[in-house]
Amino acid sequence: MGVKIGVITISDRASKGIYEDKSGPAIKDWLKKTISSEYEIEYRIIEDGVESVSQSLIELCDKNGVDLILTTGGTGPSPRDLTPEAMAIVAQKELPGFGELMRQVSLLEVPTAILSRQSAYIRGKSLIINLPGKPASIGTCLNAVFPAVPFCLDLIEAGRIETHDEVLKSFRPKNK
């Protein structure tokens, strides 16, 4: 079967069909061109909010056994952007280096990247990475952090991911 990957778009408007979700499909397209090993995707569009996000993450991690979850949206400063608050409820560990690097590379493109509150978290054997909601920023952020993702999944005893080296070379220490 392969690795299970959750893709969650967090948006009030997209969840109500007011506009088409472009961020979730951008993540799926990036994964398709980058990952060489078998994987399956569980894709959801949910509304903003602590309860909706935390419930969805708990279900994907604890009930569905998803190895990697990539969220998009809800990381800005507006009142309904509550993804980091939901993460604080469900996470067992935070990996702040992911957010630091994503903001660093995003700042090379737009000065408003400083407003983003992305990070990464571990719950059980699941790695959760919060990505920005802007489709154009998704590739920038994934290209920066994904080289560390396969080894992180190894360390937390999640599924194994391999990448197409010509697209993105992942890093694993030689002695592991």
Residue frames relative to the residue before (quaternion, step in Angstrom):
aa qw qx qy qz dx dy dz
M 1.0000 0.0000 0.0000 0.0000 0.00 0.00 0.00
G 0.3583 -0.7476 0.4964 0.2574 3.62 0.74 -0.91
V 0.7352 -0.4085 0.3315 0.4275 3.49 -1.39 -0.20
K 0.2965 -0.7201 0.5966 0.1941 3.54 -1.16 0.69
I 0.0634 -0.7936 0.6051 -0.0085 3.55 -0.83 1.07
G 0.2151 -0.7601 0.6024 0.1144 3.53 -0.90 0.98
V 0.0780 -0.7550 0.6498 0.0404 3.57 -1.01 0.85
I 0.0066 0.8147 -0.5769 0.0580 3.55 -0.57 1.18
T 0.1711 -0.7373 0.6457 0.1006 3.54 -0.84 1.04
I 0.1492 -0.7880 0.5958 0.0424 3.54 -0.78 1.11
S 0.3455 0.7187 -0.5143 0.3156 3.53 -0.24 1.33
D 0.4507 -0.6801 0.5104 0.2717 3.56 -0.81 1.00
R 0.7184 0.4702 -0.2652 0.4387 3.58 0.76 -1.04
A 0.6730 0.4754 -0.3120 0.4729 3.61 0.91 -0.81
S 0.6483 0.5235 -0.3283 0.4448 3.61 1.01 -0.75
K 0.7038 0.4262 -0.2538 0.5085 3.59 1.20 -0.51
G 0.5212 -0.6667 0.3975 0.3547 3.57 1.28 0.04
I 0.3722 0.7355 -0.4886 0.2859 3.60 1.23 0.31
Y 0.7804 -0.0440 -0.0195 0.6235 3.56 1.16 -0.57
E 0.6017 -0.5887 0.4242 0.3340 3.51 -1.28 0.55
D 0.4292 -0.6767 0.5364 0.2649 3.54 -0.99 0.87
K 0.0805 -0.7975 0.5973 0.0276 3.57 -0.74 1.06
S 0.5936 0.5996 -0.3582 0.3999 3.59 1.20 -0.45
G 0.6514 0.5113 -0.3178 0.4619 3.60 0.89 -0.87
P 0.6722 0.4731 -0.3023 0.4826 3.62 0.86 -0.86
A 0.6070 0.5438 -0.3620 0.4526 3.63 1.08 -0.63
I 0.6331 0.5102 -0.3262 0.4822 3.60 1.04 -0.75
K 0.6663 0.5079 -0.3063 0.4520 3.58 0.86 -0.95
D 0.6459 0.5118 -0.3180 0.4687 3.60 0.98 -0.80
W 0.6428 0.5178 -0.3208 0.4646 3.59 0.97 -0.85
L 0.6570 0.5094 -0.3101 0.4611 3.59 0.91 -0.90
K 0.6416 0.5515 -0.3229 0.4243 3.59 0.94 -0.91
K 0.7299 0.4151 -0.2494 0.4824 3.59 0.93 -0.83
T 0.7240 0.4769 -0.2387 0.4375 3.60 1.15 -0.53
I 0.7426 0.4069 -0.2288 0.4802 3.61 0.87 -0.89
S 0.2453 -0.7894 0.5505 0.1168 3.56 -0.86 1.01
S 0.6431 0.5102 -0.3316 0.4649 3.61 1.15 -0.46
E 0.6327 -0.5323 0.3976 0.3979 3.55 -1.29 0.32
Y 0.1134 0.7733 -0.6191 0.0761 3.55 -1.09 0.75
E 0.1918 -0.7359 0.6311 0.1533 3.50 -1.33 0.34
I 0.2879 -0.7686 0.5542 0.1388 3.55 -1.10 0.77
E 0.1300 -0.7153 0.6792 0.1006 3.49 -1.18 0.78
Y 0.1023 -0.8324 0.5439 -0.0268 3.54 -0.42 1.34
R 0.0241 0.7966 -0.6016 0.0539 3.54 -0.94 0.97
I 0.1529 -0.7138 0.6694 0.1381 3.50 -1.30 0.48
I 0.0281 0.8150 -0.5747 0.0687 3.57 -0.59 1.14
E 0.5624 -0.5981 0.4450 0.3579 3.54 -1.24 0.39
D 0.6088 -0.5273 0.4469 0.3892 3.53 -1.31 0.40
G 0.5167 0.6479 -0.4772 0.2926 3.54 -1.23 0.43
V 0.6052 -0.5905 0.4041 0.3489 3.53 -1.11 0.75
E 0.7024 0.4816 -0.2853 0.4396 3.59 0.79 -0.99
S 0.6776 0.4924 -0.3081 0.4511 3.61 0.82 -0.92
V 0.6801 0.4784 -0.2935 0.4716 3.59 0.93 -0.86
S 0.6907 0.4795 -0.3042 0.4477 3.60 0.77 -0.96
Q 0.6469 0.5179 -0.3263 0.4549 3.61 0.95 -0.79
S 0.6589 0.5072 -0.3075 0.4627 3.56 0.95 -0.87
L 0.6647 0.5008 -0.3036 0.4640 3.60 0.95 -0.83
I 0.6388 0.5170 -0.3294 0.4648 3.59 0.93 -0.84
E 0.6542 0.5136 -0.3143 0.4576 3.57 0.93 -0.87
L 0.6883 0.4823 -0.2911 0.4570 3.58 0.83 -0.96
C 0.7035 0.4616 -0.2698 0.4682 3.60 0.90 -0.89
D 0.8024 0.3669 -0.1671 0.4400 3.55 0.58 -1.20
K 0.7636 0.3665 -0.1994 0.4928 3.59 0.91 -0.85
N 0.7823 0.3580 -0.1719 0.4799 3.57 0.89 -0.93
G 0.3731 -0.7745 0.4512 0.2395 3.61 1.25 -0.14
V 0.2348 0.7843 -0.5373 0.2025 3.57 1.01 0.79
D 0.4108 -0.7402 0.4896 0.2087 3.57 -0.91 1.00
L 0.7954 0.0844 0.0163 0.5999 3.56 0.95 -0.96
I 0.0593 -0.7758 0.6277 0.0253 3.56 -0.93 0.93
L 0.1049 -0.7674 0.6315 0.0356 3.54 -0.89 1.02
T 0.1039 -0.7903 0.6025 0.0405 3.56 -0.60 1.15
T 0.1045 -0.7665 0.6288 0.0786 3.54 -1.23 0.48
G 0.7740 0.3209 -0.2637 0.4779 3.53 -0.87 1.03
G 0.7681 0.4020 -0.2839 0.4096 3.50 -1.33 0.37
T 0.5968 0.5991 -0.3599 0.3941 3.60 1.20 0.26
G 0.5290 0.6472 -0.4039 0.3716 3.59 1.25 0.09
P 0.6737 -0.5329 0.3517 0.3721 3.58 -1.29 -0.17
S 0.4875 0.6841 -0.4471 0.3073 3.63 1.18 -0.15
P 0.6893 -0.5246 0.3076 0.3938 3.61 -1.15 0.54
R 0.7212 0.4308 -0.2560 0.4783 3.64 1.02 -0.68
D 0.5441 0.5998 -0.4063 0.4231 3.62 1.26 -0.09
L 0.1585 0.8318 -0.5011 0.1787 3.56 0.05 1.35
T 0.2870 0.7887 -0.5027 0.2070 3.59 1.21 0.36
P 0.6739 0.4802 -0.3319 0.4528 3.68 0.78 -0.81
E 0.6291 0.5268 -0.3396 0.4598 3.59 1.06 -0.68
A 0.6366 0.5073 -0.3203 0.4846 3.60 1.04 -0.74
M 0.6321 0.5387 -0.3279 0.4502 3.58 1.02 -0.79
A 0.6307 0.5484 -0.3350 0.4350 3.57 0.98 -0.81
I 0.6426 0.5241 -0.3170 0.4603 3.59 1.12 -0.63
V 0.7919 0.3594 -0.1733 0.4624 3.60 0.83 -0.96
A 0.6271 0.5916 -0.3390 0.3766 3.60 1.11 -0.58
Q 0.3209 -0.7122 0.5906 0.2026 3.50 -1.24 0.63
K 0.7835 0.0477 -0.0198 0.6193 3.58 1.19 -0.61
E 0.2495 -0.7291 0.6123 0.1767 3.53 -1.16 0.64
L 0.1788 -0.7467 0.6324 0.1026 3.54 -1.16 0.73
P 0.1486 -0.8653 0.4710 0.0858 3.61 0.38 1.23
G 0.5282 0.6474 -0.4120 0.3634 3.61 1.15 -0.39
F 0.5831 0.5736 -0.3754 0.4360 3.59 1.11 -0.62
G 0.6957 0.4663 -0.2771 0.4709 3.59 0.82 -0.97
E 0.6173 0.5511 -0.3421 0.4452 3.56 1.01 -0.80
L 0.6950 0.4650 -0.2777 0.4729 3.57 0.87 -0.96
M 0.6453 0.5202 -0.3375 0.4461 3.61 0.92 -0.81
R 0.6550 0.4892 -0.3178 0.4802 3.60 0.97 -0.78
Q 0.6312 0.5514 -0.3310 0.4335 3.58 0.98 -0.85
V 0.7196 0.4173 -0.2687 0.4856 3.62 0.77 -0.94
S 0.6382 0.5286 -0.3310 0.4513 3.60 1.06 -0.66
L 0.6160 0.5598 -0.3438 0.4347 3.58 1.10 -0.66
L 0.5798 0.5675 -0.3773 0.4466 3.59 1.18 -0.40
E 0.7230 0.4237 -0.2291 0.4952 3.58 1.23 -0.45
V 0.8128 -0.0088 0.0369 0.5813 3.59 0.95 -0.86
P 0.4806 -0.6935 0.4519 0.2895 3.62 -0.90 0.84
T 0.6196 0.5641 -0.3456 0.4224 3.60 1.18 -0.42
A 0.4289 0.7015 -0.4658 0.3270 3.62 1.24 -0.03
I 0.5551 0.6153 -0.3823 0.4088 3.59 1.18 -0.46
L 0.6315 0.5522 -0.3218 0.4390 3.60 1.22 -0.44
S 0.5727 0.6269 -0.3664 0.3804 3.57 1.24 -0.36
R 0.2133 -0.7859 0.5731 0.0920 3.56 -1.08 0.82
Q 0.2124 0.8037 -0.5285 0.1721 3.60 1.03 0.77
S 0.0911 0.7545 -0.6495 0.0241 3.51 -1.34 0.41
A 0.3348 -0.6911 0.5765 0.2791 3.54 -1.26 -0.42
Y 0.1324 -0.8007 0.5843 0.0061 3.52 -1.15 0.73
I 0.2573 -0.7230 0.6146 0.1826 3.51 -1.32 0.36
R 0.0200 0.7355 -0.6771 0.0113 3.51 -1.11 0.86
G 0.8184 -0.0703 0.0043 0.5704 3.58 -0.43 1.19
K 0.7533 -0.3013 0.2691 0.5190 3.56 -0.68 -1.16
S 0.5517 0.5850 -0.3976 0.4420 3.57 1.14 0.70
L 0.2155 -0.7284 0.6372 0.1305 3.53 -1.08 0.85
I 0.1099 -0.7882 0.6052 0.0198 3.57 -0.82 1.06
I 0.0401 -0.7931 0.6078 -0.0064 3.58 -0.75 1.06
N 0.2606 -0.7525 0.5881 0.1414 3.55 -0.87 1.03
L 0.1250 -0.7889 0.6005 0.0377 3.55 -0.77 1.09
P 0.5995 -0.5509 0.4135 0.4076 3.58 -1.19 0.34
G 0.5597 -0.6298 0.4355 0.3169 3.55 -1.26 0.38
K 0.5987 0.5721 -0.3597 0.4300 3.59 1.21 -0.38
P 0.4770 -0.7122 0.4280 0.2865 3.62 -0.54 1.13
A 0.6514 0.5340 -0.3239 0.4308 3.61 0.96 -0.80
S 0.6772 0.4979 -0.2883 0.4587 3.60 1.14 -0.57
I 0.5228 0.6711 -0.4058 0.3341 3.58 1.18 -0.44
G 0.6776 0.4804 -0.2922 0.4740 3.60 0.85 -0.93
T 0.6157 0.5531 -0.3400 0.4466 3.57 1.00 -0.83
C 0.7158 0.4522 -0.2527 0.4682 3.56 0.84 -1.01
L 0.6703 0.4892 -0.3119 0.4626 3.61 0.89 -0.84
N 0.6255 0.5336 -0.3444 0.4533 3.60 0.99 -0.74
A 0.6702 0.5076 -0.2972 0.4526 3.58 1.06 -0.72
V 0.8109 0.3298 -0.1547 0.4581 3.59 0.74 -1.03
F 0.5924 0.6454 -0.3674 0.3121 3.58 1.05 -0.65
P 0.5447 0.6071 -0.4332 0.3835 3.67 1.02 -0.41
A 0.7007 0.4493 -0.2652 0.4866 3.62 1.14 -0.54
V 0.5201 0.6897 -0.3977 0.3093 3.60 1.19 -0.42
P 0.6708 0.4985 -0.3441 0.4279 3.67 0.71 -0.85
F 0.6764 0.4761 -0.3016 0.4741 3.60 0.93 -0.83
C 0.6039 0.5407 -0.3545 0.4662 3.60 1.05 -0.69
L 0.6513 0.5038 -0.3164 0.4712 3.59 0.94 -0.85
D 0.6028 0.5412 -0.3500 0.4704 3.60 1.06 -0.71
L 0.6914 0.5126 -0.2796 0.4254 3.57 0.83 -1.02
I 0.7374 0.3782 -0.2339 0.5085 3.60 1.04 -0.69
E 0.4759 -0.7147 0.3947 0.3270 3.56 1.36 0.25
A 0.3490 0.6976 -0.5245 0.3412 3.54 1.05 0.90
G 0.7341 -0.3941 0.3015 0.4635 3.58 -1.29 -0.18
R 0.4749 -0.6786 0.4939 0.2646 3.53 -1.25 0.51
I 0.1289 -0.7763 0.6159 0.0391 3.53 -0.95 1.02
E 0.1132 -0.7445 0.6550 0.0625 3.52 -1.11 0.85
T 0.2341 -0.7719 0.5772 0.1276 3.55 -1.13 0.68
H 0.5294 -0.5554 0.5202 0.3751 3.53 -1.34 0.30
D 0.4135 -0.7521 0.4549 0.2375 3.59 -0.40 1.22
E 0.6574 0.5192 -0.3249 0.4391 3.58 1.03 -0.71
V 0.6681 0.4545 -0.2926 0.5113 3.60 1.25 -0.35
L 0.7676 -0.1590 0.1569 0.6007 3.58 0.85 -1.02
K 0.2299 -0.7819 0.5673 0.1183 3.56 -0.61 1.12
S 0.2531 -0.7609 0.5794 0.1459 3.55 -0.67 1.11
F 0.3592 -0.7423 0.5344 0.1854 3.55 -1.22 0.53
R 0.0770 0.7365 -0.6695 0.0582 3.52 -1.00 0.96
P 0.4808 -0.6555 0.4824 0.3262 3.62 -0.82 0.88
K 0.5654 -0.6415 0.4090 0.3185 3.56 -1.01 0.82
N 0.7008 0.4686 -0.2818 0.4581 3.63 1.05 -0.60
K 0.5943 0.5665 -0.3761 0.4294 3.64 1.20 0.15
